[in-house]
Amino acid sequence: MEKSILTIILFAPSIAAVITLLLPKDAKKIIRIWALVASLIPLAFALVAWFGFDAAVADAAGYKYVVNTPWYAEIGSYFHLGMDGLSLTMVLLTTLLTPLAILASFGVEDRVRMFMALFLFLETGMLGVFLSLDLLMFFVFWEVGLVPMYFLINQWGSPKGERELWGGMKVSSRTYASFKFMIYTMAGSLGLLLAIQMLGVVFKTFDLPTIVQQWNAMPGSTEILGGFTTVATAKSIAFWAFTIAFALKVPVWPFHTWLPDAHTEAPTAGSMLLAGVLLKLGAFGFLRFVLPLYPEQAQAGANVLAGLATAAIIFGAFAAFGQRDFKRLVAYSSVNHMGFVVLGIAAAAKAIGTESATIALNGAVLQMFNHGLSAAGMFFLVGVVYDRIHTRNLDEMGGYFPLVPVYGGILIFTSMASLGLPGLNGFVSEFLVVRGAWPIFTFWTALSMIGLLFTGAYILKGIAESLHGPLNDTHSHHLTEINKREIAVIAPLMVLMLWLGVWPAWLLGVIDKAMIALQSVIG
């Protein structure tokens, strides 16, 4: 079982997706139930991996449940999977949010079979990124995750709205958003692929642990690639190729402009996974690849990265505060919250091996997990209202609390977790990032507190204009209380938000060991 557990986690969703496509297209209820049950299989095995993680045998590089089989041996590429505390945390998040997103999609009536299959294929793409220890395999899964999300936005996104392009041509907003999402990600992927190919040519392998070990042992003046360049020059070029690709995915300001459009037009479940997991792929890339492969370049560029992270925190909060579309407000909040992740990574890159760096890294990874919970919850709750009143415009809402008190209480709870209220999960991770980054980037950390202040402002604005004040009866006659299925979606997220706020040690213990091991590899 230990040898095959990662393979089962990775490919169970794809096998389920193929079976989904073979079901009768008119059997919508069966398709929904099958997709939900099938999505619970990776979660079950992820929990098995979690509870057996300490007892599992690690390889020489510190990874557990390792699978290493020739895939394209002629060019040195292997089907190499492994799990450490970082990937375990992200796998747990992915396998948890996917069944919740599928359950949230039970109201979808249009092409249900394809819709559910795309979600399951998307899960395989995301899991492959977190589990791959071969650079070429990593890139394959990185791109695989792009395609299902493109179609989910393009085909099942919001039917309202048009965007005017150059030359006066008009397209639907969801076509514009999906195309922008695809182009931005592929633009970053081009440099990433070239850098990966360069590493493959130099080392005759795409195996990450091998490349890390040999790459950092090379003298900086050694000539490579037929004498055309030195190791130091090659590292600098590859570093920026990796960094830009991952910065686009996070996204870091000013590469963030695709995010609000994609979130606004995506179906509710698509937004849950886009914010909950897909944004984490970029931050994961920084931790898994950039820091171990390019420690000197990361240290040199850390101040720039910290400045961009601070800009994301501040401008993301300002932009969120200025929104009248509730979903767009939550979308910009993701730019704000992911800025803290990047700030923690930048601080660690600057002072790798120090206590402050370890605290910042712990905070960054925990913030990735915590943001996944709260952002997925917020997007779902906005979708609950949209399904009933068919608008996200805050100007057309107000005074809903007396009509839907259960929903109102859940929205306030989830909003407080997103805000960072002490006692809930968001506070712990943001505190750790600030505590770790303060001795390293005092100026940037102090400046980012402006964004933290406005986080409270935009969260309270969203609550006040939807739940409080005089009743806006424009759409209130369509409003009904949250139902049992919808409570089943949000309840696990709420439990984890509270659990991590009160007792984060169960997750931080795993993260801390992984971050110490990461720094030992770099050092």
C-alpha positions in Angstrom: 0.0 0.0 0.0 2.8 2.5 0.9 4.4 2.1 -2.5 1.2 2.8 -4.4 -0.6 5.3 -2.2 0.6 8.4 -4.2 -0.3 6.8 -7.5 -3.8 6.1 -6.3 -4.2 9.6 -5.0 -3.0 11.1 -8.2 -4.8 9.0 -10.8 -8.1 8.0 -9.0 -9.7 11.3 -10.1 -8.8 10.8 -13.8 -10.1 7.3 -13.8 -13.3 8.5 -12.2 -13.5 11.3 -14.8 -13.3 8.7 -17.7 -16.0 6.6 -16.0 -18.1 9.8 -15.6 -17.9 10.5 -19.4 -19.2 6.9 -20.0 -22.3 7.4 -17.9 -25.6 8.3 -19.7 -25.7 12.0 -20.1 -29.4 12.2 -19.0 -28.6 10.5 -15.7 -27.7 13.7 -14.0 -28.4 12.6 -10.4 -26.3 9.5 -10.8 -23.5 11.5 -12.4 -23.5 14.0 -9.5 -23.5 11.3 -6.8 -20.8 9.3 -8.7 -18.5 12.3 -9.0 -18.9 13.2 -5.3 -18.2 9.6 -4.2 -15.3 9.3 -6.6 -13.8 12.5 -5.3 -13.8 11.2 -1.8 -11.4 8.4 -2.7 -8.3 10.6 -3.0 -9.3 12.3 0.3 -9.5 8.9 2.0 -6.0 7.9 0.8 -4.7 11.4 1.6 -5.9 10.8 5.2 -4.2 7.4 5.2 -1.0 9.1 4.1 -1.4 11.8 6.8 -1.9 9.3 9.6 1.0 7.1 8.4 3.3 10.0 7.5 5.5 9.8 10.6 6.0 6.1 10.3 6.6 6.1 6.5 10.2 5.4 5.4 11.8 8.4 3.7 14.3 8.3 0.9 17.8 9.9 0.9 16.2 13.3 0.0 13.6 13.1 2.9 10.6 12.3 0.7 8.1 9.5 1.7 5.8 7.2 -0.2 8.3 7.5 -3.1 7.5 6.2 -6.6 10.3 6.3 -9.1 9.7 4.5 -12.5 11.2 5.2 -15.9 8.9 7.4 -18.0 11.1 8.8 -20.7 14.5 7.3 -19.7 16.2 8.4 -22.9 16.2 12.0 -21.9 16.4 11.3 -18.1 12.8 11.8 -17.2 11.2 9.6 -14.6 7.7 9.1 -13.1 9.0 10.3 -9.7 6.5 11.1 -7.0 7.3 11.9 -3.4 5.7 13.5 -0.4 7.1 15.7 2.4 5.3 18.0 4.9 4.8 20.7 2.3 3.2 18.5 -0.4 1.2 16.6 2.2 -0.4 19.9 3.4 -1.3 20.9 -0.1 -2.6 17.4 -1.1 -4.8 17.4 2.0 -6.2 20.9 1.0 -6.8 19.8 -2.6 -8.5 16.5 -1.8 -10.7 18.3 0.8 -11.8 21.2 -1.4 -12.5 19.1 -4.6 -15.5 17.0 -3.1 -16.8 20.2 -1.5 -16.7 22.0 -4.8 -18.5 19.1 -6.5 -21.1 19.1 -3.8 -21.5 22.8 -4.3 -22.1 22.2 -8.0 -25.2 19.9 -7.6 -27.4 22.7 -8.9 -25.6 22.8 -12.3 -28.0 21.5 -15.0 -26.0 22.2 -18.2 -23.8 19.4 -19.5 -23.4 17.9 -16.0 -21.3 14.9 -17.2 -18.6 17.0 -18.8 -18.7 19.6 -16.0 -18.0 16.9 -13.3 -15.3 15.2 -15.5 -13.5 18.5 -15.9 -13.4 18.9 -12.1 -11.9 15.5 -11.6 -9.3 16.0 -14.4 -8.5 19.3 -12.7 -7.8 17.6 -9.4 -5.3 15.2 -11.1 -3.5 18.2 -12.5 -3.3 20.0 -9.2 -2.2 16.9 -7.3 0.5 16.1 -9.9 2.1 19.5 -9.3 2.3 18.9 -5.6 3.6 15.3 -5.9 6.1 15.5 -8.8 9.8 15.3 -8.2 10.7 15.2 -11.8 10.8 18.7 -13.5 9.3 17.5 -16.8 6.5 15.6 -15.1 5.9 18.7 -12.9 5.5 20.8 -16.1 3.1 18.3 -17.7 0.8 18.5 -14.6 1.3 22.3 -14.4 -0.2 22.6 -17.9 -2.8 19.8 -17.4 -4.4 21.9 -14.6 -4.7 24.8 -16.9 -7.0 23.2 -19.5 -10.0 22.1 -17.4 -10.2 25.5 -15.6 -10.2 27.3 -19.0 -13.2 25.3 -20.1 -15.0 25.7 -16.8 -14.8 29.4 -17.0 -15.5 29.6 -20.7 -18.4 27.2 -20.9 -20.0 27.4 -17.4 -19.1 31.0 -16.3 -21.4 33.9 -15.8 -23.6 34.4 -18.9 -24.0 38.1 -18.3 -21.8 40.9 -19.6 -19.6 41.8 -22.6 -16.1 43.2 -23.0 -15.0 45.4 -25.9 -11.6 44.5 -27.4 -9.4 46.5 -29.7 -11.1 47.4 -33.0 -14.5 47.5 -31.4 -15.0 43.7 -31.4 -17.2 42.5 -28.5 -16.9 39.2 -26.7 -18.7 37.7 -23.7 -17.0 38.5 -20.4 -16.4 34.8 -19.6 -14.7 34.3 -23.0 -12.5 37.3 -22.2 -11.7 36.1 -18.7 -10.9 32.5 -19.8 -8.7 33.7 -22.6 -6.9 36.1 -20.4 -6.4 33.3 -17.8 -5.0 31.0 -20.4 -2.6 33.6 -22.0 -1.2 34.8 -18.8 -0.4 31.3 -17.5 1.0 30.1 -20.8 3.2 33.3 -21.1 4.8 32.4 -17.8 5.0 28.7 -18.7 7.0 29.4 -21.8 10.0 30.6 -19.9 9.5 27.9 -17.3 9.7 25.2 -20.0 12.8 26.6 -21.5 14.5 26.8 -18.1 13.5 23.2 -17.4 14.9 22.1 -20.7 18.2 23.9 -20.0 18.5 22.0 -16.7 17.8 18.7 -18.5 20.5 19.4 -21.1 23.1 20.3 -18.5 22.4 17.4 -16.0 21.0 14.7 -18.4 18.2 14.3 -15.9 15.1 16.1 -14.8 15.2 14.6 -11.3 14.8 17.4 -8.8 16.8 16.0 -5.8 19.7 15.1 -8.2 19.7 18.5 -9.9 19.5 20.4 -6.5 22.5 18.4 -5.2 24.7 18.8 -8.3 23.6 22.4 -9.2 24.6 23.9 -5.9 27.8 22.0 -5.8 29.0 23.5 -9.1 31.5 26.4 -8.9 29.9 29.6 -10.3 32.6 30.0 -12.9 32.2 26.6 -14.5 31.3 26.8 -18.2 28.2 24.8 -19.3 26.1 24.5 -22.5 29.1 24.0 -24.7 31.0 26.9 -23.1 28.4 29.5 -24.1 27.6 30.5 -20.5 28.7 30.0 -16.9 26.8 28.4 -14.1 26.2 31.8 -12.4 24.7 33.3 -15.7 22.6 30.2 -16.3 21.3 30.3 -12.8 20.3 33.9 -13.1 18.4 33.3 -16.3 16.7 30.2 -15.1 15.8 31.9 -11.7 13.9 34.7 -13.4 12.2 32.3 -15.8 10.9 30.2 -12.8 10.1 33.3 -10.7 8.0 35.0 -13.4 6.1 31.8 -14.1 5.3 31.3 -10.4 4.6 35.1 -9.7 2.0 35.0 -12.5 0.3 32.1 -10.9 0.2 33.4 -7.3 -0.4 36.1 -8.6 2.0 38.8 -7.4 1.3 42.5 -8.2 1.5 43.7 -11.0 0.8 40.3 -12.6 -2.5 39.9 -10.9 -4.9 41.4 -13.4 -6.2 38.1 -14.8 -7.4 37.0 -11.4 -10.4 39.3 -10.7 -11.8 38.6 -14.2 -11.3 34.8 -13.9 -12.9 34.7 -10.5 -15.8 37.0 -11.4 -16.8 34.9 -14.5 -16.0 31.4 -13.1 -18.8 29.2 -11.8 -18.9 29.1 -8.0 -17.2 25.8 -7.7 -14.6 26.9 -10.2 -13.8 30.0 -8.0 -13.6 27.7 -4.9 -10.8 25.7 -6.5 -9.2 28.6 -8.3 -8.7 30.5 -5.1 -8.4 27.5 -2.8 -5.8 25.5 -4.7 -4.7 26.9 -8.1 -3.3 30.1 -6.6 -1.1 28.0 -4.3 0.6 26.3 -7.2 2.8 29.5 -7.7 3.7 29.8 -4.0 4.4 26.0 -3.9 6.7 26.5 -6.9 8.8 29.1 -5.1 9.2 26.8 -2.1 9.8 23.5 -4.0 11.9 24.8 -6.9 13.1 28.4 -6.6 14.6 28.4 -3.1 16.4 25.0 -3.4 17.7 25.5 -7.0 18.6 29.2 -6.8 19.3 30.2 -3.2 21.9 32.9 -4.1 19.7 34.5 -6.8 16.7 34.3 -4.5 18.6 36.0 -1.7 19.7 38.8 -4.1 16.1 39.3 -5.4 14.4 38.9 -2.1 14.1 42.7 -1.5 12.3 43.1 -4.8 10.0 40.2 -4.1 9.2 41.6 -0.7 8.4 44.9 -2.2 6.0 43.3 -4.8 4.4 41.3 -2.0 3.8 44.4 0.0 2.3 46.1 -3.0 0.0 43.1 -3.5 -1.1 43.4 0.2 -1.8 47.1 0.0 -3.2 47.5 -3.5 -5.2 44.2 -3.2 -6.9 45.6 -0.1 -7.5 49.0 -1.6 -9.0 47.4 -4.8 -11.2 45.1 -2.8 -12.5 48.0 -0.7 -13.5 49.9 -3.9 -15.5 47.0 -5.5 -19.3 47.0 -5.8 -19.4 43.4 -7.1 -19.3 41.1 -4.1 -17.5 38.4 -5.9 -14.9 40.8 -7.3 -14.3 42.1 -3.8 -13.5 38.5 -2.6 -11.3 38.1 -5.7 -9.2 41.1 -4.9 -8.9 39.8 -1.3 -7.0 36.8 -2.6 -4.4 39.2 -4.0 -4.1 40.8 -0.6 -3.9 37.5 1.3 -1.5 35.8 -1.0 0.8 38.8 -0.7 1.5 37.6 2.9 2.5 34.2 1.5 5.0 35.8 -0.8 6.3 38.2 1.9 7.1 35.2 4.1 8.9 33.4 1.2 10.9 36.6 0.4 11.9 36.9 4.1 13.1 33.3 4.2 15.0 33.7 1.0 16.9 36.7 2.5 17.8 35.1 5.7 17.7 31.3 5.1 18.6 29.1 8.0 17.7 31.6 10.7 14.9 31.3 13.3 13.0 34.2 11.7 13.2 32.5 8.3 11.7 29.3 9.7 8.9 31.2 11.4 8.2 33.1 8.1 8.1 29.9 6.1 5.8 28.2 8.6 3.5 31.2 8.4 3.6 31.2 4.6 2.7 27.6 4.2 0.0 27.8 6.9 -1.4 30.9 5.2 -1.6 28.9 1.9 -3.8 26.3 3.7 -5.8 28.9 5.6 -6.5 31.0 2.6 -7.6 28.0 0.8 -10.3 27.3 3.4 -11.5 30.9 3.9 -11.4 31.9 0.2 -13.2 28.8 -0.9 -15.8 29.5 1.8 -16.3 33.1 0.8 -16.7 32.4 -2.9 -19.2 29.6 -2.0 -21.2 32.0 0.2 -21.3 34.7 -2.5 -22.5 32.0 -4.9 -25.3 30.9 -2.5 -26.8 34.4 -2.7 -26.2 34.7 -6.4 -28.1 31.5 -7.1 -31.1 33.1 -5.4 -31.1 36.7 -6.4 -29.0 36.5 -9.6 -26.9 39.6 -8.8 -23.6 40.2 -7.0 -24.1 44.0 -6.9 -23.8 45.3 -3.4 -25.9 48.3 -4.3 -28.8 45.9 -4.8 -28.4 44.1 -1.5 -28.8 45.1 2.1 -30.7 44.2 5.3 -30.7 40.5 4.6 -29.8 39.3 8.1 -33.4 39.1 9.4 -34.4 37.1 6.3 -31.6 34.6 6.4 -30.1 34.6 9.9 -28.3 31.2 9.5 -26.7 32.2 6.3 -25.8 35.6 7.8 -24.1 34.0 10.8 -22.1 31.7 8.6 -21.0 34.6 6.4 -19.9 36.6 9.4 -17.9 33.7 10.8 -16.2 33.0 7.5 -15.5 36.7 6.9 -13.9 37.0 10.3 -11.6 34.0 9.5 -10.6 35.8 6.3 -10.1 39.1 8.2 -7.7 37.4 10.6 -9.7 37.6 13.9 -7.8 36.0 16.8 -9.2 32.6 17.6 -9.7 31.8 13.9 -7.2 30.4 11.4 -6.3 33.5 9.4 -4.8 35.2 12.5 -2.3 32.5 13.2 -0.7 32.3 9.8 -0.6 36.1 9.2 0.9 36.6 12.7 3.6 34.1 11.9 4.5 35.7 8.6 4.7 39.2 10.2 6.7 37.8 13.2 9.1 36.1 10.9 9.4 38.9 8.3 9.7 41.8 10.8 13.5 41.3 11.7 14.4 40.7 8.1 12.2 43.3 6.2 11.1 45.7 8.9 10.2 48.5 6.4 8.2 46.3 4.0 6.4 44.5 6.9 5.5 47.8 8.6 4.2 49.1 5.3 2.1 46.0 4.7 0.1 46.8 7.9 -1.7 49.4 5.8 -3.1 46.5 3.8 -3.9 44.7 6.9 -5.9 47.6 8.2 -7.9 47.8 4.9 -8.5 44.1 5.1 -10.8 44.8 8.0 -12.3 47.7 6.1 -13.3 45.7 3.0 -14.5 42.7 5.0 -16.7 44.8 7.1 -18.0 46.6 4.0 -19.0 43.4 2.4 -20.9 42.3 5.6 -22.5 45.6 6.2 -23.8 46.2 2.7 -25.2 42.7 2.3 -26.6 41.8 5.7 -27.1 45.0 7.6 -28.9 48.4 7.2 -32.4 48.9 5.9 -33.9 46.1 3.7 -33.2 46.5 0.0 -36.3 44.8 -1.5 -35.0 44.9 -5.1 -34.4 41.1 -5.0 -35.2 40.2 -1.4 -38.4 38.4 -2.4 -36.2 35.7 -4.1 -34.0 35.2 -1.0 -34.3 31.9 0.9 -32.3 30.5 3.7 -29.2 28.4 3.1 -30.2 24.7 2.6 -28.8 21.5 4.1 -26.7 20.6 1.1 -25.1 24.1 1.2 -24.5 23.8 5.0 -22.8 20.4 4.3 -20.4 22.3 2.0 -19.4 25.1 4.3 -19.5 23.2 7.6 -16.2 21.3 7.2 -14.5 24.5 6.3 -15.8 26.3 9.3 -14.7 23.4 11.6 -11.2 23.7 10.2 -11.1 27.5 10.5 -11.9 27.2 14.2 -9.7 24.2 14.8 -6.7 25.8 13.3 -7.4 29.1 15.1 -7.6 27.4 18.5 -5.0 24.6 18.0 -2.8 25.0 14.9 0.0 22.7 16.2 -1.5 19.6 14.5 -0.7 21.1 11.1 2.2 23.4 12.0 4.2 20.4 13.4 4.2 18.8 10.0 4.9 22.1 8.2 7.8 23.0 10.6 9.7 19.8 10.0 9.4 20.3 6.2 10.6 23.9 6.3 13.6 22.9 8.5 14.4 20.2 6.0 14.1 22.6 3.1 16.5 25.0 4.7 19.0 22.2 5.4 19.0 21.3 1.8 19.7 24.9 0.8 22.2 25.5 3.5 
